Amino acid sequence: MSRLQTMLSAGTYQTYAYAYPHKTAYRPLDRRYSLTDLWAQENRGALFLYVHIPFCEMRCGFCNLFTQHQPQSEVMAAYLTTLTRQAKAVKACLGNIQFARLAIGGGTPTLLEPADLLCLFELMTDTMGVDLEAIPISVEVSPGTVTPEKLACLRSRHVNRISIGIQSFVEAETAAAGRPQPTATAMQALQQIRDWDFPLLNIDLIYGLSGQTLDTWRYSLETALQFTPEEVYLYPLYVRPLTGLGRAAKSWQDERLSYYRYGRDWLLAQGYQQVSMRMFRSPLAPHLEGPVYCCQDDGMVGLGCGARSYTQSLHYASDYAVGASRIAEILKAYIDSADSAFQSAGYGFVLDANDQRRRYVIQSLLQTEGLDLRGYQHRFQSQVLTDLPELTELLGLGLAEQTETHLILNPAGLEQSDTLGAWLYSQKVQHLMETYAWS
């Protein structure tokens, strides 16, 4: 058996392949990289700006994001002050730039009070130079933090996409996942979002939850579609180290692939279009106007503790952790940092030519549009099947099709996205992930 066949036989869900390299491949760098020098080499005409708010009202049992639950008000205030200092320091390094996208995530940004949310948007406009009316803006919310006052604040600042993590409309399932959530609260939050007429609503659902059945899975899907979301994300449950579910070490029967297929087929029957293994989009979803942004080519500037930044040759961030005590240490170090510390990068991953190619392929191939062979050739001045000849195995195994212009995963290949993403990781990234010390 080939390595790919061995990985496929081990199961569909091995690791969540959503970015490359994975954050567990980051390490302290051999030196500090000046952001001024780093970004001077980049195309700064269409950047993604991401702001991380690492606070939540609760820590869900499946969550391994960099976030602190029930933070003290003094910590949140100090964090926002430091975020302002960081934004000013980073902007001084970036020079002449234009942002094509803005996303505020976490954590739960709407844990902030309306006045703090308004200050956050002022920071984006006054310091970072974001034109809020000219670009798509996405904000993550949770059901328990949605209020009319906060939604009014977001709407007034031209937010056009709200992403809400519902996970399940069955209270027993969310409770078993370490996320006690009254269904009435979720329904009320969704109705309020719809009342404020945001152009694009995304609802996250999880399959593979303890106690979930195909009947309850369909119930959650049907309930979500009562609110006509423009996007629906279907996430498989992953039990990760140091999370609530990971510490419990409970065994469970893995039927996630059958649940994925059921949810996929059901959404397709309702007219949704599949964009990736996880993302489904309504044909009625509006096209959010803004500058062209290409995730394979264009960079991302991350602000806040836990945010990642991407250039072609270096991905960098603050340190990462899942455990509460280590997160508190990292947050304190961030708040105590001098302004000069925000003008260089000391933790991350240097992408050599091989990793840059693999990132391009992974981010293209795992979308339904597939890998643009000519786009790859234009970017790297080489042929992708020469650089990564193993891709031909996808054709032999019946997982992909090749046209004159694209290599495209078929449904059998798309449902194996997490395995295929991990299969394409470089040996260097695999080694770093395997030897990562969770804290």
C-alpha positions in Angstrom: 0.0 0.0 0.0 1.1 3.6 -0.7 1.3 6.1 2.1 -1.9 7.7 0.9 -3.7 4.4 0.9 -2.4 3.7 4.4 -3.7 7.0 5.6 -7.1 6.6 4.0 -7.5 3.1 5.5 -6.8 4.7 9.0 -10.0 6.8 8.8 -11.4 10.0 7.3 -10.9 12.3 10.3 -7.2 12.4 11.3 -6.5 16.1 11.7 -8.3 19.3 10.9 -6.6 20.5 7.7 -7.7 24.2 7.5 -4.4 26.0 7.2 -0.9 25.2 6.2 1.4 25.0 8.0 -0.6 23.9 11.0 -0.2 26.1 14.1 1.5 23.2 15.9 4.3 23.4 13.4 5.2 26.9 14.7 8.3 27.3 16.9 10.5 30.1 18.3 12.4 31.5 15.2 16.2 31.5 14.9 16.0 35.3 15.0 13.5 38.1 15.2 12.3 39.3 11.8 11.6 43.0 11.3 8.0 43.5 10.1 9.1 46.5 8.1 11.6 44.3 6.2 9.2 41.4 6.0 6.3 43.3 4.6 8.4 45.4 2.2 8.7 42.3 0.0 5.0 41.7 -0.1 2.1 42.8 -2.3 0.3 45.1 0.1 -2.6 46.1 -2.2 -5.1 43.4 -1.0 -4.5 42.2 2.5 -6.7 40.4 4.9 -6.9 42.0 8.4 -7.8 39.6 11.2 -8.4 40.8 14.8 -8.4 38.2 17.6 -10.5 38.7 20.8 -9.4 35.7 23.0 -12.3 35.7 25.5 -15.4 33.6 25.8 -18.3 33.2 28.3 -17.5 29.5 28.5 -14.8 27.0 27.2 -16.6 24.5 25.0 -15.4 20.9 25.5 -14.3 20.5 21.9 -12.5 23.9 21.6 -8.7 24.2 21.3 -8.7 27.8 20.2 -6.6 30.4 22.0 -9.2 31.8 24.3 -9.8 32.5 28.0 -13.3 32.0 29.5 -14.9 34.3 31.9 -12.0 36.8 31.9 -11.8 39.5 34.6 -12.9 43.0 33.4 -9.5 44.4 34.2 -7.8 41.8 31.9 -10.2 42.6 29.0 -9.6 46.4 29.4 -5.8 45.9 29.5 -6.0 43.7 26.5 -7.9 46.3 24.4 -5.3 48.9 25.5 -2.5 46.6 24.3 -4.3 45.9 21.1 -4.3 49.6 20.4 -0.6 49.8 21.0 0.0 46.8 18.8 -2.1 48.2 16.0 -0.1 51.5 16.0 3.2 49.7 16.0 2.3 47.2 13.3 0.8 50.0 11.0 4.0 51.9 11.3 5.8 48.9 9.8 3.3 48.2 7.0 3.6 51.4 5.0 1.2 52.0 2.1 -1.4 49.2 2.3 -5.0 48.4 1.4 -7.2 45.9 3.1 -9.5 43.8 1.1 -11.1 41.9 4.0 -11.7 42.3 7.7 -12.6 39.5 10.2 -13.0 39.8 13.9 -12.9 36.4 15.7 -11.8 34.7 18.8 -12.9 33.7 21.2 -16.1 35.6 21.1 -15.8 39.3 20.0 -19.4 40.0 21.1 -18.4 39.3 24.7 -17.2 42.9 24.5 -19.7 45.6 25.5 -21.1 47.8 22.7 -18.8 50.8 23.6 -15.8 48.5 23.4 -16.9 47.2 20.0 -17.3 50.7 18.7 -13.8 51.5 19.9 -12.5 48.4 18.2 -13.9 49.6 14.9 -12.5 53.1 15.4 -9.1 51.4 15.8 -9.6 49.7 12.5 -10.5 52.9 10.7 -8.3 55.5 12.5 -5.2 53.5 13.0 -5.2 50.7 10.4 -6.9 52.8 7.7 -9.7 50.3 7.0 -12.6 51.6 4.8 -15.5 49.9 6.5 -17.9 50.7 3.7 -15.7 49.3 1.0 -14.8 45.7 2.1 -16.5 42.6 3.4 -16.5 42.5 7.2 -17.2 39.3 9.2 -17.7 39.0 13.0 -18.1 35.8 15.0 -20.8 35.7 17.7 -22.2 33.2 20.1 -25.8 32.8 21.0 -25.4 33.9 24.6 -23.7 37.2 23.7 -26.1 38.4 21.1 -28.1 41.5 22.1 -29.9 44.1 20.1 -27.5 46.8 21.3 -24.4 44.8 20.0 -26.1 43.9 16.7 -27.0 47.6 16.3 -23.3 48.5 16.8 -22.1 45.9 14.3 -24.7 47.0 11.7 -23.8 50.6 12.1 -20.2 49.8 11.3 -21.1 48.0 8.1 -20.6 44.4 9.2 -22.1 42.3 6.5 -21.4 38.8 7.7 -22.3 37.3 11.0 -21.0 33.8 11.8 -22.6 32.1 14.8 -21.6 28.8 16.3 -24.8 26.9 17.1 -23.3 23.4 16.8 -26.6 21.7 17.7 -30.2 22.6 18.4 -30.5 19.6 20.8 -29.6 20.6 24.3 -28.5 17.2 25.4 -25.9 17.1 22.6 -24.5 20.6 23.3 -24.4 19.7 27.1 -22.5 16.5 26.3 -20.0 18.6 24.3 -19.3 20.8 27.3 -21.4 23.7 26.0 -24.6 24.1 27.9 -26.8 26.0 25.6 -30.6 26.5 25.8 -32.1 26.0 22.4 -34.4 29.0 23.1 -31.3 31.2 23.4 -29.9 30.0 20.1 -33.3 30.6 18.4 -33.6 34.0 19.8 -30.1 35.0 18.8 -30.8 33.9 15.2 -34.0 35.7 15.0 -32.4 38.9 16.3 -29.7 38.6 13.7 -32.3 38.2 11.0 -34.3 41.2 12.4 -31.2 43.4 11.9 -31.0 42.3 8.2 -27.3 41.4 8.0 -26.7 40.4 4.3 -24.9 37.2 5.2 -25.6 34.8 8.0 -23.4 31.7 8.6 -24.4 29.0 11.0 -21.9 26.4 12.3 -23.1 22.9 13.1 -21.1 19.9 14.4 -21.6 16.2 13.6 -20.3 13.4 15.6 -21.5 14.7 19.0 -22.1 12.2 21.8 -25.7 10.9 21.7 -26.3 12.4 18.2 -28.5 10.3 15.8 -29.3 10.8 12.2 -32.8 12.0 13.3 -31.3 14.7 15.7 -28.7 15.6 13.0 -31.5 16.2 10.5 -33.5 18.2 13.2 -30.5 20.5 13.7 -30.1 21.0 9.9 -33.8 21.7 9.4 -33.9 24.1 12.3 -30.9 26.0 11.0 -32.6 26.4 7.6 -35.6 28.0 9.2 -33.5 31.1 9.4 -32.4 30.8 5.7 -28.7 31.2 6.3 -26.6 32.2 3.3 -23.8 29.9 4.5 -23.8 26.7 6.6 -20.6 25.1 7.8 -20.6 21.4 8.8 -17.8 20.6 11.2 -16.7 17.1 12.2 -16.1 16.8 16.0 -12.4 16.5 16.8 -11.3 15.5 20.3 -8.0 17.3 20.8 -5.4 17.3 23.6 -6.1 19.4 26.7 -9.7 20.2 25.7 -12.6 19.3 28.0 -13.5 16.3 25.8 -9.8 15.3 25.4 -9.3 15.3 29.2 -12.4 13.1 29.7 -10.9 10.5 27.4 -14.3 9.0 26.6 -14.6 6.4 23.9 -17.2 6.9 21.2 -18.3 5.2 18.0 -17.1 7.1 14.9 -19.9 7.5 12.5 -18.9 11.0 11.3 -18.5 10.1 7.7 -22.1 8.9 7.4 -23.3 12.0 9.1 -21.2 14.2 6.8 -22.7 12.4 3.7 -26.2 12.8 5.1 -25.7 16.5 5.8 -24.1 17.1 2.5 -26.8 15.4 0.5 -29.5 17.1 2.5 -28.1 20.6 2.0 -27.5 19.9 -1.7 -31.2 18.8 -2.0 -32.2 22.2 -0.5 -30.3 24.0 -3.2 -27.1 24.8 -1.4 -23.8 24.6 -3.3 -20.8 22.9 -1.8 -17.7 25.1 -1.6 -15.5 22.8 0.4 -15.9 19.7 2.7 -17.2 22.1 5.4 -18.8 25.0 3.6 -22.1 25.2 1.9 -23.5 28.3 0.3 -27.0 29.3 -0.7 -27.5 30.3 -4.4 -29.3 33.4 -2.9 -26.2 34.5 -1.0 -25.2 38.0 -2.1 -21.7 38.6 -3.5 -20.1 40.9 -1.0 -18.4 43.7 -2.9 -14.8 44.5 -2.3 -11.3 44.4 -3.7 -10.2 41.0 -5.1 -8.5 38.8 -2.5 -6.8 35.5 -3.2 -6.1 33.4 -0.1 -3.3 31.5 -2.0 -1.4 34.7 -2.9 -2.4 37.6 -0.7 -1.2 38.1 2.8 -2.9 38.4 6.2 -2.2 40.8 9.0 -3.2 39.5 12.4 -3.7 41.7 15.5 -4.2 40.5 19.0 -2.8 37.7 21.1 -3.4 34.4 19.3 -3.8 36.0 15.8 -1.6 34.7 13.0 -0.1 36.7 10.2 0.8 35.3 6.8 3.5 36.4 4.3 4.7 34.3 1.5 7.9 33.3 3.3 6.9 33.5 7.0 3.9 32.8 9.0 4.1 34.3 12.5 2.0 34.7 15.7 2.2 34.9 19.4 2.8 31.6 21.3 -0.1 29.1 21.4 -1.7 27.1 24.1 -4.9 25.3 25.1 -4.5 24.9 28.9 -5.9 27.8 31.0 -2.7 28.5 33.0 -0.5 28.7 30.0 -3.0 30.9 28.1 -3.0 33.3 31.1 0.8 33.4 31.0 0.8 34.2 27.3 -1.9 36.9 27.7 0.1 38.5 30.5 3.2 38.5 28.4 1.3 40.1 25.5 -0.2 42.8 27.8 3.2 43.5 29.3 5.0 43.8 25.9 6.8 47.0 24.9 5.6 48.6 21.8 8.9 47.7 20.0 8.1 44.0 20.5 5.2 44.3 18.1 7.4 45.4 15.3 9.2 42.1 14.9 8.3 38.4 14.7 9.9 35.8 16.9 7.6 32.8 16.8 6.3 31.1 13.7 7.3 29.0 10.6 9.6 29.9 7.7 8.2 28.6 4.4 10.8 27.4 2.0 10.0 26.9 -1.7 8.6 23.4 -1.1 6.2 24.6 1.6 5.0 27.5 -0.4 4.1 25.2 -3.2 2.3 22.8 -0.9 0.4 25.6 0.8 -0.9 26.8 -2.6 -1.9 23.3 -3.6 -3.7 22.5 -0.3 -5.6 25.7 -0.2 -6.7 25.2 -3.8 -7.3 21.5 -4.1 -9.6 21.3 -1.0 -12.1 23.7 -2.6 -14.7 22.5 -5.1 -13.2 24.8 -7.7 -10.0 22.7 -7.5 -6.4 23.4 -8.3 -5.8 25.8 -11.2 -2.9 24.3 -13.0 -2.2 27.4 -15.0 -2.4 29.6 -11.9 0.1 27.4 -10.2 2.4 27.5 -13.3 2.1 31.3 -13.4 2.9 31.6 -9.7 5.8 29.2 -9.5 7.1 29.0 -13.1 6.8 25.2 -12.9 4.3 22.4 -13.4 2.5 21.2 -10.3 2.6 17.5 -11.4 6.4 17.8 -11.8 6.8 19.4 -8.4 4.3 17.1 -6.6 4.1 14.0 -8.8 2.2 12.2 -6.0 -0.9 14.1 -6.9 -1.4 11.7 -9.8 -2.2 9.1 -7.3 -5.5 10.9 -6.6 -6.5 10.1 -10.2 -5.6 6.4 -9.9 -7.5 6.0 -6.7 -10.6 7.7 -8.2 -10.5 10.7 -5.9 -10.0 13.4 -8.5 -10.4 14.4 -12.1 -8.1 16.4 -14.3 -9.3 18.8 -16.9 -7.2 20.9 -19.3 -7.0 23.6 -16.7 -7.8 22.1 -13.2 -7.2 19.2 -10.9 -10.5 18.7 -9.1 -11.5 16.5 -6.2 -14.7 14.5 -6.9 -17.2 13.8 -4.0 -15.2 10.8 -2.9 -12.0 12.9 -2.7 -13.7 16.0 -1.2 -15.0 14.0 1.8 -11.4 12.9 2.5 -10.2 16.5 2.6 -8.7 16.3 6.1 -6.7 13.2 5.2 -5.6 14.6 1.9 -4.5 17.8 3.5 -2.4 15.9 6.0 -1.0 13.7 3.3 0.3 16.8 1.5 2.1 18.2 4.5 5.9 18.3 4.1 8.1 16.0 6.1 9.3 19.0 8.1 5.8 20.1 9.0 4.8 16.5 9.9 7.8 16.2 12.2 7.1 19.5 14.0 3.4 18.6 14.5 4.3 15.2 15.9 6.8 16.6 18.3 4.7 19.6 19.4 4.5 19.8 23.2 0.9 20.6 24.1 0.4 23.1 27.0 
